[in-house]
Amino acid sequence: MEPASAFGPRLRQERERRHISLTSIAENTKISRSLLEALERDDVSRWPSGIFRRSFLRSYAQAIGLNGDEIVKEFLERFPDPSRCPAPVQNTTTAETPATHASQSASTSTPDRVEFVLRINVPRSWVSWLSWAIPGRQGT
């Protein structure tokens, strides 16, 4: 198996073999040239996380003629996404029974719904119109 440091240089070598410039990839993919240069040096410290990380890499791989899904998979194996860190492990003592653990988690669980608040900003000129147009709102 190749060492992890060979990933970026291998991509650069493939890009150069096909005579594709980093500038043209940056212009076509809208990914900054500095990020692409860092990728080819195996420096992913400034790369975004989550979907942007995968999307940028897929776009770069396709721009140099490689299978984007395979490159993304290999990349994530070598450079795990920092936004997908594993959940902390909770220590449980032997004195806890499953029943007490279940009652504790039930009392601290979050509801199964999400509430959204919709706030609408309207121009001040509408306020006078609304106070005139809505019955019972005159003089407000």
Biotite code that builds the C-alpha atoms (Angstrom):
import biotite.structure as struc

atoms = struc.array([
    struc.Atom([0.000, 0.000, 0.000], chain_id="A", res_id=1, res_name="MET", atom_name="CA", element="C"),
    struc.Atom([1.235, 3.504, -0.815], chain_id="A", res_id=2, res_name="GLU", atom_name="CA", element="C"),
    struc.Atom([2.195, 5.839, 2.019], chain_id="A", res_id=3, res_name="PRO", atom_name="CA", element="C"),
    struc.Atom([-0.371, 8.541, 2.828], chain_id="A", res_id=4, res_name="ALA", atom_name="CA", element="C"),
    struc.Atom([2.009, 11.264, 1.646], chain_id="A", res_id=5, res_name="SER", atom_name="CA", element="C"),
    struc.Atom([1.863, 9.927, -1.935], chain_id="A", res_id=6, res_name="ALA", atom_name="CA", element="C"),
    struc.Atom([-1.778, 10.949, -2.477], chain_id="A", res_id=7, res_name="PHE", atom_name="CA", element="C"),
    struc.Atom([-1.341, 14.618, -3.456], chain_id="A", res_id=8, res_name="GLY", atom_name="CA", element="C"),
    struc.Atom([1.845, 14.139, -5.481], chain_id="A", res_id=9, res_name="PRO", atom_name="CA", element="C"),
    struc.Atom([0.154, 11.294, -7.371], chain_id="A", res_id=10, res_name="ARG", atom_name="CA", element="C"),
    struc.Atom([-2.717, 13.637, -8.291], chain_id="A", res_id=11, res_name="LEU", atom_name="CA", element="C"),
    struc.Atom([-0.243, 16.321, -9.374], chain_id="A", res_id=12, res_name="ARG", atom_name="CA", element="C"),
    struc.Atom([1.649, 13.797, -11.482], chain_id="A", res_id=13, res_name="GLN", atom_name="CA", element="C"),
    struc.Atom([-1.594, 12.723, -13.192], chain_id="A", res_id=14, res_name="GLU", atom_name="CA", element="C"),
    struc.Atom([-2.556, 16.354, -13.848], chain_id="A", res_id=15, res_name="ARG", atom_name="CA", element="C"),
    struc.Atom([0.864, 17.155, -15.317], chain_id="A", res_id=16, res_name="GLU", atom_name="CA", element="C"),
    struc.Atom([0.823, 13.988, -17.434], chain_id="A", res_id=17, res_name="ARG", atom_name="CA", element="C"),
    struc.Atom([-2.394, 15.253, -19.048], chain_id="A", res_id=18, res_name="ARG", atom_name="CA", element="C"),
    struc.Atom([-0.935, 18.775, -19.489], chain_id="A", res_id=19, res_name="HIS", atom_name="CA", element="C"),
    struc.Atom([-3.634, 20.471, -17.386], chain_id="A", res_id=20, res_name="ILE", atom_name="CA", element="C"),
    struc.Atom([-2.692, 23.628, -15.510], chain_id="A", res_id=21, res_name="SER", atom_name="CA", element="C"),
    struc.Atom([-3.776, 24.388, -11.979], chain_id="A", res_id=22, res_name="LEU", atom_name="CA", element="C"),
    struc.Atom([-4.956, 27.784, -13.177], chain_id="A", res_id=23, res_name="THR", atom_name="CA", element="C"),
    struc.Atom([-7.413, 26.240, -15.636], chain_id="A", res_id=24, res_name="SER", atom_name="CA", element="C"),
    struc.Atom([-8.736, 23.851, -12.975], chain_id="A", res_id=25, res_name="ILE", atom_name="CA", element="C"),
    struc.Atom([-9.142, 26.732, -10.535], chain_id="A", res_id=26, res_name="ALA", atom_name="CA", element="C"),
    struc.Atom([-11.042, 28.791, -13.124], chain_id="A", res_id=27, res_name="GLU", atom_name="CA", element="C"),
    struc.Atom([-13.293, 25.910, -14.184], chain_id="A", res_id=28, res_name="ASN", atom_name="CA", element="C"),
    struc.Atom([-14.061, 24.554, -10.710], chain_id="A", res_id=29, res_name="THR", atom_name="CA", element="C"),
    struc.Atom([-14.045, 27.875, -8.798], chain_id="A", res_id=30, res_name="LYS", atom_name="CA", element="C"),
    struc.Atom([-11.672, 26.305, -6.242], chain_id="A", res_id=31, res_name="ILE", atom_name="CA", element="C"),
    struc.Atom([-8.837, 28.595, -5.226], chain_id="A", res_id=32, res_name="SER", atom_name="CA", element="C"),
    struc.Atom([-5.469, 27.766, -6.710], chain_id="A", res_id=33, res_name="ARG", atom_name="CA", element="C"),
    struc.Atom([-3.876, 27.853, -3.245], chain_id="A", res_id=34, res_name="SER", atom_name="CA", element="C"),
    struc.Atom([-6.192, 25.061, -2.046], chain_id="A", res_id=35, res_name="LEU", atom_name="CA", element="C"),
    struc.Atom([-5.353, 22.969, -5.100], chain_id="A", res_id=36, res_name="LEU", atom_name="CA", element="C"),
    struc.Atom([-1.619, 23.531, -4.571], chain_id="A", res_id=37, res_name="GLU", atom_name="CA", element="C"),
    struc.Atom([-1.993, 22.517, -0.923], chain_id="A", res_id=38, res_name="ALA", atom_name="CA", element="C"),
    struc.Atom([-3.859, 19.349, -1.934], chain_id="A", res_id=39, res_name="LEU", atom_name="CA", element="C"),
    struc.Atom([-1.019, 18.372, -4.248], chain_id="A", res_id=40, res_name="GLU", atom_name="CA", element="C"),
    struc.Atom([1.386, 18.836, -1.308], chain_id="A", res_id=41, res_name="ARG", atom_name="CA", element="C"),
    struc.Atom([-0.844, 16.711, 0.978], chain_id="A", res_id=42, res_name="ASP", atom_name="CA", element="C"),
    struc.Atom([-1.547, 19.787, 3.108], chain_id="A", res_id=43, res_name="ASP", atom_name="CA", element="C"),
    struc.Atom([-5.303, 19.673, 3.756], chain_id="A", res_id=44, res_name="VAL", atom_name="CA", element="C"),
    struc.Atom([-5.210, 21.783, 6.917], chain_id="A", res_id=45, res_name="SER", atom_name="CA", element="C"),
    struc.Atom([-6.960, 24.723, 5.183], chain_id="A", res_id=46, res_name="ARG", atom_name="CA", element="C"),
    struc.Atom([-9.438, 22.594, 3.244], chain_id="A", res_id=47, res_name="TRP", atom_name="CA", element="C"),
    struc.Atom([-13.103, 23.017, 4.176], chain_id="A", res_id=48, res_name="PRO", atom_name="CA", element="C"),
    struc.Atom([-14.936, 20.199, 5.904], chain_id="A", res_id=49, res_name="SER", atom_name="CA", element="C"),
    struc.Atom([-18.133, 18.338, 5.184], chain_id="A", res_id=50, res_name="GLY", atom_name="CA", element="C"),
    struc.Atom([-19.828, 18.427, 1.822], chain_id="A", res_id=51, res_name="ILE", atom_name="CA", element="C"),
    struc.Atom([-17.561, 21.170, 0.489], chain_id="A", res_id=52, res_name="PHE", atom_name="CA", element="C"),
    struc.Atom([-14.474, 19.019, 1.094], chain_id="A", res_id=53, res_name="ARG", atom_name="CA", element="C"),
    struc.Atom([-15.954, 16.123, -0.869], chain_id="A", res_id=54, res_name="ARG", atom_name="CA", element="C"),
    struc.Atom([-17.380, 18.346, -3.597], chain_id="A", res_id=55, res_name="SER", atom_name="CA", element="C"),
    struc.Atom([-14.110, 20.214, -4.171], chain_id="A", res_id=56, res_name="PHE", atom_name="CA", element="C"),
    struc.Atom([-12.133, 16.997, -4.359], chain_id="A", res_id=57, res_name="LEU", atom_name="CA", element="C"),
    struc.Atom([-14.644, 15.363, -6.713], chain_id="A", res_id=58, res_name="ARG", atom_name="CA", element="C"),
    struc.Atom([-14.513, 18.417, -9.009], chain_id="A", res_id=59, res_name="SER", atom_name="CA", element="C"),
    struc.Atom([-10.706, 18.387, -9.024], chain_id="A", res_id=60, res_name="TYR", atom_name="CA", element="C"),
    struc.Atom([-10.564, 14.648, -9.773], chain_id="A", res_id=61, res_name="ALA", atom_name="CA", element="C"),
    struc.Atom([-13.034, 14.981, -12.648], chain_id="A", res_id=62, res_name="GLN", atom_name="CA", element="C"),
    struc.Atom([-11.108, 17.961, -14.030], chain_id="A", res_id=63, res_name="ALA", atom_name="CA", element="C"),
    struc.Atom([-7.983, 15.814, -14.358], chain_id="A", res_id=64, res_name="ILE", atom_name="CA", element="C"),
    struc.Atom([-9.899, 12.859, -15.783], chain_id="A", res_id=65, res_name="GLY", atom_name="CA", element="C"),
    struc.Atom([-10.130, 10.584, -12.744], chain_id="A", res_id=66, res_name="LEU", atom_name="CA", element="C"),
    struc.Atom([-13.149, 8.932, -11.135], chain_id="A", res_id=67, res_name="ASN", atom_name="CA", element="C"),
    struc.Atom([-14.336, 11.488, -8.569], chain_id="A", res_id=68, res_name="GLY", atom_name="CA", element="C"),
    struc.Atom([-16.059, 8.977, -6.270], chain_id="A", res_id=69, res_name="ASP", atom_name="CA", element="C"),
    struc.Atom([-12.987, 6.733, -6.027], chain_id="A", res_id=70, res_name="GLU", atom_name="CA", element="C"),
    struc.Atom([-10.670, 9.682, -5.340], chain_id="A", res_id=71, res_name="ILE", atom_name="CA", element="C"),
    struc.Atom([-13.022, 11.073, -2.665], chain_id="A", res_id=72, res_name="VAL", atom_name="CA", element="C"),
    struc.Atom([-13.200, 7.667, -0.969], chain_id="A", res_id=73, res_name="LYS", atom_name="CA", element="C"),
    struc.Atom([-9.408, 7.301, -0.965], chain_id="A", res_id=74, res_name="GLU", atom_name="CA", element="C"),
    struc.Atom([-8.965, 10.892, 0.217], chain_id="A", res_id=75, res_name="PHE", atom_name="CA", element="C"),
    struc.Atom([-11.355, 10.446, 3.151], chain_id="A", res_id=76, res_name="LEU", atom_name="CA", element="C"),
    struc.Atom([-9.588, 7.229, 4.180], chain_id="A", res_id=77, res_name="GLU", atom_name="CA", element="C"),
    struc.Atom([-6.233, 9.023, 4.233], chain_id="A", res_id=78, res_name="ARG", atom_name="CA", element="C"),
    struc.Atom([-7.436, 12.395, 5.521], chain_id="A", res_id=79, res_name="PHE", atom_name="CA", element="C"),
    struc.Atom([-10.575, 11.910, 7.679], chain_id="A", res_id=80, res_name="PRO", atom_name="CA", element="C"),
    struc.Atom([-13.029, 14.789, 7.693], chain_id="A", res_id=81, res_name="ASP", atom_name="CA", element="C"),
    struc.Atom([-12.561, 16.782, 10.924], chain_id="A", res_id=82, res_name="PRO", atom_name="CA", element="C"),
    struc.Atom([-16.296, 17.537, 11.064], chain_id="A", res_id=83, res_name="SER", atom_name="CA", element="C"),
    struc.Atom([-17.043, 13.815, 11.371], chain_id="A", res_id=84, res_name="ARG", atom_name="CA", element="C"),
    struc.Atom([-15.179, 13.120, 14.592], chain_id="A", res_id=85, res_name="CYS", atom_name="CA", element="C"),
    struc.Atom([-16.529, 10.183, 16.603], chain_id="A", res_id=86, res_name="PRO", atom_name="CA", element="C"),
    struc.Atom([-18.902, 10.847, 19.477], chain_id="A", res_id=87, res_name="ALA", atom_name="CA", element="C"),
    struc.Atom([-17.310, 10.810, 22.929], chain_id="A", res_id=88, res_name="PRO", atom_name="CA", element="C"),
    struc.Atom([-17.552, 7.501, 24.763], chain_id="A", res_id=89, res_name="VAL", atom_name="CA", element="C"),
    struc.Atom([-19.419, 7.668, 28.062], chain_id="A", res_id=90, res_name="GLN", atom_name="CA", element="C"),
    struc.Atom([-18.052, 5.711, 30.986], chain_id="A", res_id=91, res_name="ASN", atom_name="CA", element="C"),
    struc.Atom([-20.661, 3.708, 32.830], chain_id="A", res_id=92, res_name="THR", atom_name="CA", element="C"),
    struc.Atom([-20.070, 2.115, 36.167], chain_id="A", res_id=93, res_name="THR", atom_name="CA", element="C"),
    struc.Atom([-20.993, -1.468, 36.981], chain_id="A", res_id=94, res_name="THR", atom_name="CA", element="C"),
    struc.Atom([-23.495, -0.224, 39.594], chain_id="A", res_id=95, res_name="ALA", atom_name="CA", element="C"),
    struc.Atom([-25.689, 1.219, 36.830], chain_id="A", res_id=96, res_name="GLU", atom_name="CA", element="C"),
    struc.Atom([-28.352, -1.062, 35.516], chain_id="A", res_id=97, res_name="THR", atom_name="CA", element="C"),
    struc.Atom([-29.912, -0.761, 32.066], chain_id="A", res_id=98, res_name="PRO", atom_name="CA", element="C"),
    struc.Atom([-33.129, 0.488, 33.681], chain_id="A", res_id=99, res_name="ALA", atom_name="CA", element="C"),
    struc.Atom([-31.421, 3.388, 35.477], chain_id="A", res_id=100, res_name="THR", atom_name="CA", element="C"),
    struc.Atom([-29.456, 4.261, 32.351], chain_id="A", res_id=101, res_name="HIS", atom_name="CA", element="C"),
    struc.Atom([-32.663, 4.289, 30.278], chain_id="A", res_id=102, res_name="ALA", atom_name="CA", element="C"),
    struc.Atom([-34.454, 6.509, 32.799], chain_id="A", res_id=103, res_name="SER", atom_name="CA", element="C"),
    struc.Atom([-31.512, 8.928, 32.848], chain_id="A", res_id=104, res_name="GLN", atom_name="CA", element="C"),
    struc.Atom([-31.376, 9.163, 29.057], chain_id="A", res_id=105, res_name="SER", atom_name="CA", element="C"),
    struc.Atom([-35.156, 9.557, 28.824], chain_id="A", res_id=106, res_name="ALA", atom_name="CA", element="C"),
    struc.Atom([-35.109, 12.513, 31.205], chain_id="A", res_id=107, res_name="SER", atom_name="CA", element="C"),
    struc.Atom([-32.288, 14.263, 29.312], chain_id="A", res_id=108, res_name="THR", atom_name="CA", element="C"),
    struc.Atom([-33.329, 13.414, 25.763], chain_id="A", res_id=109, res_name="SER", atom_name="CA", element="C"),
    struc.Atom([-34.228, 16.097, 23.268], chain_id="A", res_id=110, res_name="THR", atom_name="CA", element="C"),
    struc.Atom([-37.712, 16.341, 21.780], chain_id="A", res_id=111, res_name="PRO", atom_name="CA", element="C"),
    struc.Atom([-38.428, 14.665, 18.474], chain_id="A", res_id=112, res_name="ASP", atom_name="CA", element="C"),
    struc.Atom([-39.352, 17.917, 16.805], chain_id="A", res_id=113, res_name="ARG", atom_name="CA", element="C"),
    struc.Atom([-37.650, 21.055, 15.657], chain_id="A", res_id=114, res_name="VAL", atom_name="CA", element="C"),
    struc.Atom([-39.258, 24.447, 15.853], chain_id="A", res_id=115, res_name="GLU", atom_name="CA", element="C"),
    struc.Atom([-38.531, 27.217, 13.379], chain_id="A", res_id=116, res_name="PHE", atom_name="CA", element="C"),
    struc.Atom([-39.227, 30.886, 13.908], chain_id="A", res_id=117, res_name="VAL", atom_name="CA", element="C"),
    struc.Atom([-40.065, 32.906, 10.825], chain_id="A", res_id=118, res_name="LEU", atom_name="CA", element="C"),
    struc.Atom([-39.257, 36.576, 11.044], chain_id="A", res_id=119, res_name="ARG", atom_name="CA", element="C"),
    struc.Atom([-40.225, 38.914, 8.249], chain_id="A", res_id=120, res_name="ILE", atom_name="CA", element="C"),
    struc.Atom([-38.845, 42.405, 7.884], chain_id="A", res_id=121, res_name="ASN", atom_name="CA", element="C"),
    struc.Atom([-41.005, 44.918, 6.029], chain_id="A", res_id=122, res_name="VAL", atom_name="CA", element="C"),
    struc.Atom([-40.214, 48.503, 5.059], chain_id="A", res_id=123, res_name="PRO", atom_name="CA", element="C"),
    struc.Atom([-41.465, 51.203, 7.453], chain_id="A", res_id=124, res_name="ARG", atom_name="CA", element="C"),
    struc.Atom([-43.694, 52.582, 4.712], chain_id="A", res_id=125, res_name="SER", atom_name="CA", element="C"),
    struc.Atom([-45.739, 49.364, 4.852], chain_id="A", res_id=126, res_name="TRP", atom_name="CA", element="C"),
    struc.Atom([-46.466, 49.826, 8.545], chain_id="A", res_id=127, res_name="VAL", atom_name="CA", element="C"),
    struc.Atom([-48.721, 52.829, 7.955], chain_id="A", res_id=128, res_name="SER", atom_name="CA", element="C"),
    struc.Atom([-50.495, 50.995, 5.134], chain_id="A", res_id=129, res_name="TRP", atom_name="CA", element="C"),
    struc.Atom([-50.960, 47.892, 7.267], chain_id="A", res_id=130, res_name="LEU", atom_name="CA", element="C"),
    struc.Atom([-52.383, 49.927, 10.158], chain_id="A", res_id=131, res_name="SER", atom_name="CA", element="C"),
    struc.Atom([-54.896, 51.442, 7.731], chain_id="A", res_id=132, res_name="TRP", atom_name="CA", element="C"),
    struc.Atom([-55.708, 48.204, 5.861], chain_id="A", res_id=133, res_name="ALA", atom_name="CA", element="C"),
    struc.Atom([-56.174, 45.854, 8.819], chain_id="A", res_id=134, res_name="ILE", atom_name="CA", element="C"),
    struc.Atom([-59.420, 46.475, 10.722], chain_id="A", res_id=135, res_name="PRO", atom_name="CA", element="C"),
    struc.Atom([-58.943, 47.171, 14.409], chain_id="A", res_id=136, res_name="GLY", atom_name="CA", element="C"),
    struc.Atom([-55.336, 48.282, 13.876], chain_id="A", res_id=137, res_name="ARG", atom_name="CA", element="C"),
    struc.Atom([-55.945, 52.019, 13.239], chain_id="A", res_id=138, res_name="GLN", atom_name="CA", element="C"),
    struc.Atom([-53.737, 54.275, 15.227], chain_id="A", res_id=139, res_name="GLY", atom_name="CA", element="C"),
    struc.Atom([-51.170, 51.602, 16.046], chain_id="A", res_id=140, res_name="THR", atom_name="CA", element="C"),
])
